[in-house]
Amino acid sequence: MTLSISAVLLFGVAAVFALKVKSTSFGAALVLFLFGFFAASTGASGPINDAFTSFAHFIASLRA
């Protein structure tokens, strides 16, 4: 059975966990969130998506 999880959900849970265990401060998490939000609206979003998609396919090919 294949389990598919959205990267947004995965990173969101990781961010909440980091805040919960005091691994990062709220200010640092906010800066990283805003960086990701604004980076998504630039021309960099396409290559970043392509890189993560390629990486996901690479990981999947290791299991095949």
C-alpha angles and dihedrals in degrees: 000000000000120000117203120194126182114245089227091057093045095050091041092056090046091052093049090048092050090052092046095053091043091243089136136017125248090246093055092047091050092051091050091047092051091046090054092045094052094040089056090061094053133078088264092075094078097053091042091052091046092051093050092045090052090048091050091050090049092052090047091051090055090060095045 
